[in-house]
Amino acid sequence: MSQLTSTTDKEFLRTVNDWLESQREVLVLIRYSRAVGDKSFEFFTSFERLRERLGKLKPETSVTVFRERQLPLRGCVEDEFIGECLNAVQAGLEFLVVGTAPSTAGSQSWFHHEAGESNEELREVLEGLRGEPVAVGEYPPWLEKSLNVISAYVPEQDGSVRAGVY
């Protein structure tokens, strides 16, 4: 079994920092362990903000960072934007819609996200987000190993690294 990478690993952090220095943003998929499949998609434009976020995550949380720009369709959901999305996202491919402004309830905040595969589903998701700023595109290739996708796990306090249950 190969050794799992920690989110505190110097090479992981150096790679993500290099990516952020060479482009405007990275998308991060955060999968929470033992949380009934709960996950978050978050954009980062600052390495410091990303490090701060990593420091707040619980052990066994999976973190996947995408080097290449993801979800390229950006805008406030209105008729013209919905049409643009329906024309750009190929029917039958899994899509992802992520809110670019956090939703809040009390002290909790999160970035809304929904996925689907048909134009009807995409239209329905977007209609439900009218007036909201979003990012839309093909679902990121998070299971693919490549030079443009890097994954790590939040370590335990003793530094040990374990994959969680997602």
Sine and cosine of phi, psi and omega as CSV:
sin_phi,cos_phi,sin_psi,cos_psi,sin_omega,cos_omega
0.00,0.00,0.72,-0.69,-0.01,-1.00
-0.98,0.22,0.46,-0.89,-0.02,-1.00
-0.96,0.28,0.68,-0.73,0.02,-1.00
-0.98,0.18,0.57,-0.82,0.01,-1.00
-1.00,0.06,0.66,-0.75,0.04,-1.00
-1.00,-0.02,0.50,-0.86,0.08,-1.00
-0.93,0.36,-0.15,0.99,0.07,-1.00
-0.99,-0.17,-0.01,1.00,0.00,-1.00
-0.88,0.47,0.75,-0.66,-0.06,-1.00
-0.86,0.51,-0.65,0.76,-0.01,-1.00
-0.93,0.38,-0.66,0.75,0.06,-1.00
-0.86,0.52,-0.77,0.64,-0.03,-1.00
-0.91,0.42,-0.64,0.76,0.03,-1.00
-0.89,0.46,-0.68,0.73,0.01,-1.00
-0.88,0.47,-0.75,0.66,-0.01,-1.00
-0.90,0.44,-0.65,0.76,0.04,-1.00
-0.88,0.47,-0.69,0.72,0.04,-1.00
-0.87,0.50,-0.68,0.73,0.02,-1.00
-0.87,0.49,-0.70,0.72,-0.02,-1.00
-0.94,0.34,-0.46,0.89,0.06,-1.00
-0.96,0.27,-0.41,0.91,-0.06,-1.00
-0.99,-0.17,-0.06,1.00,0.01,-1.00
-0.46,-0.89,0.12,-0.99,-0.11,-0.99
-0.96,0.28,-0.57,0.82,-0.12,-0.99
-0.39,-0.92,0.28,-0.96,0.20,-0.98
-0.76,-0.65,0.48,-0.88,0.13,-0.99
-0.99,-0.17,0.69,-0.73,0.01,-1.00
-0.85,-0.52,0.78,-0.62,0.11,-0.99
-0.99,-0.16,0.86,-0.51,0.02,-1.00
-0.93,-0.38,0.87,-0.48,0.04,-1.00
-0.94,-0.34,0.85,-0.52,-0.07,-1.00
-1.00,0.04,0.76,-0.65,0.00,-1.00
-0.96,0.28,0.61,-0.80,0.05,-1.00
0.81,0.59,0.67,0.74,-0.05,-1.00
-0.77,-0.64,0.53,0.85,0.08,-1.00
0.80,0.60,0.69,0.73,0.05,-1.00
0.99,0.17,0.12,0.99,-0.01,-1.00
-0.89,0.46,0.65,-0.76,0.02,-1.00
-0.50,-0.87,0.19,-0.98,0.00,-1.00
-0.64,-0.77,0.59,-0.81,0.13,-0.99
-0.90,-0.43,0.82,-0.58,-0.07,-1.00
-0.67,-0.74,0.67,-0.74,0.06,-1.00
-1.00,-0.07,0.63,-0.77,0.05,-1.00
-0.76,-0.65,0.69,-0.72,0.07,-1.00
-0.91,-0.42,-0.07,1.00,-0.05,-1.00
-0.74,-0.67,0.77,-0.64,0.04,-1.00
-0.89,0.45,-0.61,0.79,0.00,-1.00
-0.89,0.46,-0.69,0.73,0.03,-1.00
-0.90,0.44,-0.64,0.77,0.02,-1.00
-0.91,0.41,-0.70,0.71,0.03,-1.00
-0.87,0.50,-0.66,0.75,0.02,-1.00
-0.88,0.48,-0.68,0.73,0.01,-1.00
-0.90,0.44,-0.70,0.72,0.01,-1.00
-0.86,0.51,-0.60,0.80,-0.01,-1.00
-0.92,0.39,-0.28,0.96,-0.02,-1.00
-0.99,-0.12,-0.09,1.00,-0.06,-1.00
-1.00,0.10,0.49,-0.87,0.01,-1.00
-0.98,0.18,0.45,-0.89,0.07,-1.00
-0.80,0.60,0.51,-0.86,0.01,-1.00
0.98,0.21,-0.02,1.00,0.07,-1.00
-0.93,0.37,0.71,-0.71,0.02,-1.00
-1.00,-0.03,0.71,-0.70,-0.02,-1.00
-0.80,-0.60,0.86,-0.52,0.03,-1.00
-0.86,-0.51,0.80,-0.61,-0.04,-1.00
-0.92,-0.40,0.70,-0.72,-0.01,-1.00
-0.95,-0.30,0.84,-0.55,-0.02,-1.00
-0.95,0.31,-0.76,0.65,-0.06,-1.00
-0.97,0.25,0.51,-0.86,-0.03,-1.00
-0.86,0.51,0.78,-0.62,0.00,-1.00
-0.93,-0.36,0.37,-0.93,0.07,-1.00
0.76,0.65,0.91,0.41,-0.15,-0.99
-0.95,0.30,-0.31,0.95,0.01,-1.00
-0.99,0.13,0.90,-0.43,-0.07,-1.00
-0.81,-0.59,0.65,-0.76,0.07,-1.00
0.25,-0.97,0.00,-1.00,0.05,-1.00
-1.00,-0.02,0.74,-0.68,-0.10,-0.99
-0.94,0.33,0.90,-0.43,0.12,-0.99
-0.47,-0.88,0.04,-1.00,-0.14,-0.99
-0.80,0.60,-0.75,0.66,-0.05,-1.00
-0.89,0.46,-0.67,0.74,0.01,-1.00
-0.91,0.41,-0.66,0.75,0.04,-1.00
-0.86,0.51,-0.71,0.71,0.03,-1.00
-0.87,0.49,-0.68,0.73,0.03,-1.00
-0.87,0.49,-0.69,0.72,0.01,-1.00
-0.91,0.42,-0.70,0.71,-0.01,-1.00
-0.89,0.45,-0.55,0.84,0.03,-1.00
-0.97,0.24,-0.53,0.85,-0.11,-0.99
-1.00,0.03,-0.53,0.85,-0.06,-1.00
-1.00,0.00,0.88,-0.47,-0.05,-1.00
-0.92,0.38,0.81,-0.58,0.03,-1.00
-0.86,0.50,0.65,-0.76,0.02,-1.00
1.00,-0.10,-0.34,0.94,0.09,-1.00
-1.00,-0.04,0.59,-0.81,-0.01,-1.00
-0.93,0.37,0.77,-0.64,0.03,-1.00
-0.95,-0.32,0.27,-0.96,0.07,-1.00
-0.67,-0.74,0.71,-0.71,0.11,-0.99
-0.87,-0.49,0.81,-0.58,-0.01,-1.00
-0.81,-0.59,0.78,-0.63,0.10,-0.99
-0.92,0.40,0.65,-0.76,0.00,-1.00
-0.98,-0.18,-0.04,1.00,0.14,-0.99
-0.87,-0.49,0.70,-0.72,-0.05,-1.00
-0.93,0.36,0.57,-0.82,0.16,-0.99
-1.00,0.01,0.53,-0.85,0.01,-1.00
-0.70,-0.72,0.52,-0.86,0.12,-0.99
-0.55,-0.84,0.94,-0.33,-0.06,-1.00
0.90,0.44,-0.79,-0.62,-0.01,-1.00
-1.00,-0.01,-0.03,1.00,-0.03,-1.00
-1.00,-0.04,0.60,-0.80,0.12,-0.99
-0.64,-0.77,0.46,-0.89,-0.02,-1.00
-0.35,-0.94,0.25,-0.97,0.07,-1.00
-0.96,-0.29,0.89,-0.46,-0.02,-1.00
-0.87,0.50,0.64,-0.77,0.11,-0.99
-0.52,-0.85,0.56,-0.83,0.06,-1.00
-0.56,-0.83,0.52,-0.85,0.00,-1.00
-0.77,-0.64,0.30,-0.95,0.05,-1.00
-0.11,-0.99,-0.12,-0.99,-0.06,-1.00
-0.76,-0.65,-0.20,0.98,-0.05,-1.00
-0.91,-0.42,0.34,-0.94,0.07,-1.00
-0.89,0.45,-0.54,0.84,0.02,-1.00
-0.91,0.42,-0.69,0.73,0.04,-1.00
-0.90,0.44,-0.67,0.74,0.00,-1.00
-0.89,0.46,-0.72,0.70,0.02,-1.00
-0.87,0.50,-0.70,0.72,-0.02,-1.00
-0.89,0.45,-0.69,0.72,0.02,-1.00
-0.88,0.47,-0.74,0.67,-0.03,-1.00
-0.91,0.41,-0.64,0.77,0.03,-1.00
-0.86,0.50,-0.59,0.81,0.01,-1.00
-0.96,0.29,-0.18,0.98,-0.02,-1.00
-0.90,-0.43,0.35,0.94,-0.02,-1.00
-0.76,0.65,0.73,-0.69,0.03,-1.00
1.00,0.08,-0.12,0.99,-0.04,-1.00
-1.00,-0.09,0.56,-0.83,0.11,-0.99
-0.98,0.18,0.76,-0.66,-0.06,-1.00
-0.64,-0.77,0.23,-0.97,0.16,-0.99
-0.84,-0.55,0.69,-0.72,-0.10,-1.00
-0.71,-0.71,0.58,-0.81,0.09,-1.00
0.11,-0.99,-0.15,-0.99,0.04,-1.00
-0.91,0.41,0.61,-0.80,0.00,-1.00
-0.85,0.53,0.76,-0.64,-0.04,-1.00
-0.86,0.51,0.55,-0.83,-0.05,-1.00
-0.98,0.18,0.91,0.42,-0.16,-0.99
-0.95,0.30,-0.32,0.95,0.02,-1.00
-1.00,-0.02,-0.13,0.99,-0.04,-1.00
-1.00,0.07,0.75,-0.66,0.12,-0.99
-1.00,0.08,0.81,-0.59,0.02,-1.00
-0.36,-0.93,0.07,-1.00,0.04,-1.00
-0.96,0.28,-0.15,0.99,-0.05,-1.00
-0.94,-0.34,0.10,0.99,0.02,-1.00
-0.69,-0.73,0.77,-0.63,0.00,-1.00
-0.73,-0.68,0.66,-0.75,-0.03,-1.00
-0.79,-0.61,0.47,-0.88,0.05,-1.00
-0.42,-0.91,0.15,-0.99,-0.01,-1.00
-0.81,-0.58,0.58,-0.81,0.06,-1.00
-0.94,0.34,0.80,-0.59,-0.06,-1.00
-0.98,0.19,0.31,-0.95,0.15,-0.99
-0.94,0.34,0.19,-0.98,0.02,-1.00
-0.87,0.50,-0.49,0.87,0.00,-1.00
-0.99,0.12,0.03,1.00,0.03,-1.00
1.00,-0.04,-0.16,0.99,0.01,-1.00
-0.94,0.33,0.50,-0.86,-0.08,-1.00
-0.86,-0.51,0.81,-0.59,0.04,-1.00
-0.70,-0.72,0.61,-0.79,0.13,-0.99
-0.97,0.25,0.60,-0.80,0.00,-1.00
-1.00,0.00,-0.26,-0.96,0.05,-1.00
-0.94,-0.34,0.88,-0.47,-0.10,-0.99
-0.91,-0.41,0.00,0.00,0.00,0.00
